[in-house]
Amino acid sequence: MMNEYLSMPELPVEKRAVSVPRPLLFPVNRPRSRKTPPRPTRLNRCDTRLFQAGLHGHLYEKLGAHPMTVHGMAGTYFAVWAPNAQRVSIVGDFNRWDREANRMRPCESSGVWEGFVPGAHTGDRYKYYMGGQNNGGHDKSDPLARSSQEPPDTASVVWDLEYVWGDEQWLHERAQKRWRDAPVSIYEVHLGSWMRVPEERNRWLTYRESAVRLAEYAQRMGFTHVELLPITEHPFYGSWGYQPTGFFAPTRRYGTPQDFMYLVDLLHQRGIAVILDWVPYHFPKDHHALSMFDGTDLYNHPDPRRGYHPEWKSAVFDYGRPEVRSFLLSSAQFWLNQYHVDGLRVDAVSYMMYLDYYRKGGEWLPNRSGGQENVDALRFLRELNENIHHDSPGALTIAEEATAWPKISRPIREGGLGFDFKWDMGWMHDTLQYFAKLFHQRCHL
């Protein structure tokens, strides 16, 4: 029999004394009716307040899909933020993608829908069915999915992130490291094109295959860091990962989440730090992902002069929405905490800071003071750096930035944005241009 809402055993809670008015018309200790399903939740009031204030950096512990056993029942807890949906259901392998089988319940006024599905296990594919008044309904992948199908398939995948790490000494020493006072040499890598296997139809290497070869090469060449172009899940391979849809999922093109953990772990054991290219500016408008997630412009600003960039033809995150800031803060912390990465190279900081960056007249909307600065994005960047440096000692933040904005890499207390370093785009392009010339032509540059 299909229930209107998800049924789940009640999580253990603290017992409280209850005052019952007299006269008693029924026994105080009568058993609860089994016809009323208990209501599960992983969100408490503190989580809701932090989430709605834009300060929650650990949403990955609350939202998404979490395999667990509750009162002897093995299954998966699901939670998703969709404040404008009229109804939300979980569809997947475990219920034959039936939109009526497992409806979710709203969690008070948080905008979060949640529920537990017995029998949903690691490896099961799933999506959320969003029922709304604008377009009738649509299936969406999970914004906080830990794993996804390999593109072009788009379903999220229930996954457990258990892994036995061997880099305890590295993390301990990293917390004491002062990278500003140490030599830094970074090797930038796109895993899919760095090395191929010609005899096997020129396929790319898996995370595990790349691990040993990349570690040996970085050591031999004297690099202190490996910087990976975005490995967050992305539908269009030609974007090199810069059009992400899975902000909490390493792409399945090269293996499982544990395979990626192995890559980071091995590099650490060989003395090589790992930096990820991280893209908090925009996302593609693919229908299965964040775009019009609950039938509305939830993650991007509804005004295209703020929420859409004509150059990249992608949706721009709305930094003025607190829940979006919490989503992005949590994504950053997720990679640092769950995958032990040593830093983030924050992509497109110039686009984030300026409302008119690479926009023509009429394509951008000034701030409240009539200026070109994105006040909300600047606030987010400061909160991001403060959050990372407080919670992840020794982790680096690097701004990919190409303007003359002052104090990019100065502390927040000194009026800066708080980044550790600035990725000098001008120097990079000049260097590439220099080496592209023949030797006798270089003296003219």
C-alpha positions in Angstrom: 0.0 0.0 0.0 1.3 3.4 -0.9 1.3 6.1 1.8 0.6 9.8 1.2 3.8 10.6 3.1 7.0 8.8 3.9 6.9 6.6 6.9 9.9 6.3 9.2 10.5 5.2 12.8 10.9 8.1 15.2 14.5 9.1 16.0 15.4 8.9 19.7 14.6 12.1 21.6 15.0 13.3 25.1 12.0 12.4 27.3 10.1 15.3 28.8 7.4 15.4 31.5 4.0 16.3 30.1 1.3 17.9 32.2 -2.1 16.3 31.5 -5.3 18.2 32.6 -7.9 16.4 34.6 -10.3 14.6 34.5 -8.6 11.8 32.5 -10.8 10.3 29.9 -8.2 7.8 28.7 -5.1 6.1 30.1 -2.0 8.3 30.1 0.3 5.6 28.7 -1.9 4.4 25.8 0.2 3.3 22.8 0.6 5.6 19.8 -1.6 4.7 16.9 0.3 3.1 14.1 -1.9 4.8 11.5 0.0 8.1 12.1 3.5 7.9 10.7 6.2 9.6 13.0 7.9 12.6 11.5 11.8 12.3 11.0 14.2 15.2 10.8 17.9 15.9 10.8 17.4 19.7 11.0 17.2 21.4 14.3 16.3 25.1 15.0 19.9 26.1 15.0 20.5 24.6 11.6 17.4 26.4 10.3 18.6 29.8 11.7 22.1 29.4 10.3 20.8 28.3 6.9 18.4 31.2 6.6 21.1 33.6 7.8 23.6 32.5 5.1 26.1 31.1 7.7 25.6 27.3 7.6 28.8 25.7 6.3 27.9 22.1 6.9 24.6 21.6 5.0 26.1 18.4 3.5 25.5 16.8 7.0 21.8 17.7 6.9 20.6 17.8 3.3 21.1 15.3 0.5 20.9 11.5 0.7 22.2 9.8 3.9 22.2 6.0 4.1 21.4 4.9 7.7 19.7 2.3 9.8 17.0 3.6 12.2 15.4 1.2 14.7 16.5 -1.8 12.7 15.3 -0.5 9.4 18.0 0.1 6.7 17.3 2.8 4.2 18.2 6.4 3.2 17.2 9.8 4.7 16.6 12.4 2.0 16.3 16.2 2.4 16.1 19.0 -0.2 15.5 22.7 -0.1 12.6 23.6 -2.4 10.6 26.4 -0.7 8.3 27.1 -3.7 7.3 23.6 -4.6 3.8 22.6 -3.8 4.8 18.9 -3.3 8.0 16.9 -3.5 8.4 13.2 -4.0 11.5 10.9 -4.1 11.7 8.8 -7.2 14.3 6.2 -7.9 15.3 2.6 -8.4 13.8 1.7 -5.0 10.2 2.6 -6.0 10.4 2.1 -9.8 10.4 5.9 -10.2 6.8 6.1 -9.0 6.0 9.8 -8.2 3.3 8.8 -5.8 5.2 6.2 -3.8 7.3 8.3 -1.5 6.1 11.8 -0.8 8.2 14.1 1.4 7.1 16.3 4.3 7.9 20.0 4.7 10.2 20.8 7.7 8.4 23.7 9.4 9.2 27.1 7.7 12.7 26.2 6.5 11.7 25.4 2.9 13.2 22.0 3.3 11.4 18.8 2.5 12.5 15.5 4.1 11.8 11.9 4.6 13.2 8.4 5.1 12.8 5.6 2.5 13.3 2.1 3.8 15.1 -0.1 1.3 16.9 2.7 -0.5 20.6 1.8 -0.4 24.0 2.9 -1.7 24.2 2.7 -5.4 20.5 3.4 -6.0 19.7 6.1 -8.5 17.2 8.8 -7.6 15.8 12.3 -8.3 13.3 14.6 -6.7 9.9 15.2 -8.4 9.0 18.8 -7.9 5.3 19.5 -8.2 4.5 23.2 -8.8 2.0 25.5 -10.4 4.3 27.0 -13.0 5.0 23.9 -15.1 3.1 21.1 -13.5 6.1 19.2 -12.3 9.6 18.0 -13.2 12.3 15.7 -12.0 15.5 17.2 -10.6 18.8 15.8 -9.5 19.9 16.4 -5.9 21.9 19.7 -5.4 23.7 18.0 -2.5 24.1 14.6 -4.1 27.4 12.9 -3.1 27.5 11.0 -6.4 25.9 11.1 -9.8 25.6 9.0 -12.9 28.3 9.4 -15.5 27.1 12.0 -18.1 25.1 12.1 -20.2 22.9 10.4 -17.6 21.7 12.8 -15.0 20.3 10.9 -12.0 21.8 11.3 -8.5 23.2 8.3 -6.8 22.9 7.3 -3.1 26.4 6.9 -1.8 28.3 6.3 1.5 31.6 8.2 1.9 33.3 5.8 4.3 37.1 5.7 3.6 40.2 4.8 5.7 42.6 7.7 5.3 46.4 7.4 5.6 47.3 11.1 5.6 47.0 12.0 9.3 50.5 13.2 9.6 50.1 15.4 6.5 47.0 17.1 7.9 48.7 17.6 11.3 51.7 19.3 9.6 49.5 21.3 7.2 47.8 22.9 10.2 51.2 24.4 11.2 52.2 25.3 7.7 52.8 29.0 6.7 52.6 28.9 2.9 53.3 32.6 2.5 56.8 31.9 3.9 57.5 28.7 1.9 58.2 27.9 -1.7 55.1 27.2 -3.7 55.1 25.6 -7.2 51.8 24.6 -8.6 51.1 22.1 -11.4 47.8 22.7 -13.0 46.1 19.5 -14.3 42.9 18.6 -16.2 42.6 14.9 -15.3 40.7 13.9 -18.5 43.4 15.2 -20.9 46.6 15.0 -18.8 47.3 11.5 -19.8 45.4 8.9 -21.9 45.6 5.2 -22.8 46.1 5.1 -26.6 45.9 1.3 -26.9 42.4 1.4 -25.2 40.7 3.8 -27.6 42.6 6.7 -26.1 40.5 6.6 -22.9 41.3 8.8 -19.9 42.8 7.5 -16.7 40.7 6.7 -13.6 41.3 8.6 -10.4 43.3 5.6 -9.1 45.4 5.3 -12.3 46.2 9.0 -12.2 47.3 8.9 -8.5 50.6 7.1 -8.8 51.6 8.7 -12.1 50.7 12.2 -11.1 52.4 11.8 -7.7 55.6 10.6 -9.4 55.6 13.3 -12.0 55.0 16.1 -9.5 57.8 14.8 -7.2 60.2 14.5 -10.1 59.5 18.0 -11.4 59.7 19.6 -7.9 56.1 20.8 -7.6 54.7 21.4 -4.1 51.0 21.5 -5.2 48.8 19.9 -7.8 45.8 22.0 -8.8 43.0 20.1 -10.4 40.7 21.8 -12.9 37.1 21.4 -11.6 36.2 17.8 -10.8 32.7 18.7 -9.6 30.1 16.9 -11.8 29.4 18.7 -15.1 27.2 17.6 -18.1 29.3 19.2 -20.9 32.8 17.8 -21.0 34.0 20.6 -23.2 33.6 23.0 -20.3 36.5 21.3 -18.5 34.3 21.4 -15.4 33.7 25.1 -15.4 29.9 24.6 -15.9 29.2 22.5 -12.8 26.0 20.9 -11.7 27.1 18.7 -8.9 28.7 20.9 -6.2 29.2 18.1 -3.8 29.9 15.2 -6.2 33.2 14.4 -8.0 32.6 13.5 -11.6 32.0 9.8 -12.2 33.9 9.9 -15.4 37.0 8.9 -13.6 35.6 6.7 -10.8 33.8 6.7 -7.5 34.1 9.2 -4.6 36.4 6.7 -2.8 38.6 6.6 -5.9 39.0 10.3 -5.8 39.8 10.1 -2.0 42.5 7.6 -2.9 44.0 10.1 -5.3 44.2 12.9 -2.7 45.4 10.5 0.0 48.3 9.2 -2.1 49.4 12.7 -3.2 49.5 13.7 0.5 51.5 10.6 1.4 54.0 11.6 -1.3 54.2 15.2 0.1 52.1 16.9 -2.6 49.3 19.3 -1.6 46.0 19.3 -3.6 44.1 22.4 -4.7 40.7 22.2 -6.4 39.4 24.7 -8.9 36.0 25.6 -7.4 33.3 27.5 -9.3 30.9 29.5 -7.1 29.9 32.0 -9.7 27.6 30.3 -12.1 25.9 27.1 -13.2 24.5 25.9 -16.6 20.8 26.0 -17.4 20.4 22.3 -18.0 16.9 21.4 -17.0 17.8 18.5 -14.6 20.0 20.6 -12.3 19.8 23.9 -10.4 18.1 26.0 -13.0 14.4 26.7 -12.1 14.9 24.1 -9.4 11.5 24.3 -7.6 9.8 26.0 -10.6 11.3 29.4 -9.7 14.7 31.1 -10.0 15.8 29.7 -6.7 19.6 29.7 -6.9 20.0 32.6 -9.4 18.6 36.2 -9.3 15.3 36.4 -11.3 16.4 39.6 -13.0 18.6 38.5 -16.0 20.8 41.6 -15.4 21.9 39.9 -12.2 21.0 36.3 -12.6 22.3 35.5 -16.1 25.6 36.2 -17.9 25.4 36.7 -21.6 29.0 35.9 -22.3 28.9 32.4 -20.8 25.1 31.9 -21.2 24.8 30.6 -17.7 22.9 31.4 -14.6 24.6 33.5 -11.9 24.2 32.6 -8.2 22.2 35.1 -6.1 24.6 36.1 -3.3 21.9 38.2 -1.8 19.9 35.1 -0.9 21.2 33.7 2.5 20.3 30.1 1.7 22.4 30.3 -1.5 25.3 31.6 0.5 24.9 28.7 2.9 24.8 26.3 0.0 28.1 27.6 -1.4 29.8 27.9 2.0 28.9 24.2 2.6 30.2 23.2 -0.8 33.6 24.7 -0.1 33.8 23.2 3.4 32.7 19.8 2.0 35.8 19.4 -0.2 38.1 20.6 2.5 36.6 18.4 5.2 35.3 15.3 3.4 38.0 15.0 0.8 41.0 16.5 2.7 41.9 18.9 -0.1 44.4 21.6 0.9 42.9 24.6 -0.8 40.5 26.1 -3.3 41.3 28.2 -6.3 38.1 30.3 -6.5 37.1 30.8 -10.2 35.8 34.0 -11.8 36.3 36.3 -8.8 36.3 39.3 -11.2 32.9 38.3 -12.4 31.7 38.0 -8.8 32.9 41.4 -7.6 31.8 43.5 -10.5 28.1 43.7 -11.6 29.2 45.0 -15.0 32.1 42.7 -15.7 32.1 41.7 -19.4 28.6 43.1 -19.8 27.4 45.8 -22.2 25.2 48.8 -21.4 21.8 47.7 -20.3 23.0 44.2 -19.4 23.7 44.9 -15.8 21.9 46.4 -12.8 23.8 48.8 -10.5 23.8 48.3 -6.7 21.7 50.4 -4.3 24.3 53.2 -4.4 24.4 53.2 -8.1 27.8 51.5 -8.2 29.3 48.6 -10.1 30.4 46.6 -7.1 28.5 43.5 -6.1 28.1 44.1 -2.4 26.5 40.7 -1.7 29.3 38.8 -3.5 32.0 40.8 -1.6 30.3 39.9 1.6 30.2 36.2 0.6 33.9 36.1 -0.4 34.9 37.6 3.0 32.6 35.1 4.8 34.1 32.2 2.7 37.7 33.0 3.6 36.9 33.6 7.2 35.0 30.4 7.4 37.8 28.3 5.7 40.7 29.7 7.7 38.8 29.2 10.9 37.6 25.6 10.3 40.5 24.3 8.1 43.9 25.5 9.4 46.5 25.5 6.8 44.1 25.4 3.8 44.7 27.9 1.1 42.3 30.1 -0.8 43.4 31.6 -4.1 41.5 34.2 -6.1 41.4 33.8 -9.9 41.1 37.5 -10.5 42.2 39.8 -13.4 41.4 43.4 -12.3 43.1 46.1 -10.2 40.8 45.6 -7.2 43.0 46.3 -4.2 43.8 44.0 -1.2 42.6 40.8 -2.8 45.1 38.8 -0.7 45.1 41.0 2.4 43.4 40.0 5.7 39.8 41.0 6.3 40.8 43.0 9.4 43.0 45.2 7.1 40.1 45.8 4.6 41.0 43.0 2.3 39.0 40.1 1.0 41.0 37.5 3.0 42.5 35.3 0.2 45.9 33.8 0.7 47.0 34.4 -2.9 45.9 35.9 -6.1 46.1 33.9 -9.3 47.9 36.4 -11.5 46.1 36.0 -14.8 48.2 38.8 -16.5 51.5 37.1 -15.6 50.2 33.7 -16.8 49.1 35.0 -20.2 52.3 37.0 -20.7 54.4 33.9 -19.9 52.5 31.7 -22.3 52.8 34.3 -25.0 56.5 34.5 -24.3 57.2 30.8 -24.7 54.9 30.6 -27.8 57.4 32.7 -29.6 60.6 31.5 -31.3 63.7 32.1 -29.3 65.0 34.9 -31.4 61.6 36.7 -31.2 61.4 36.7 -27.4 63.7 39.7 -27.0 61.0 41.9 -28.7 58.4 41.1 -26.1 
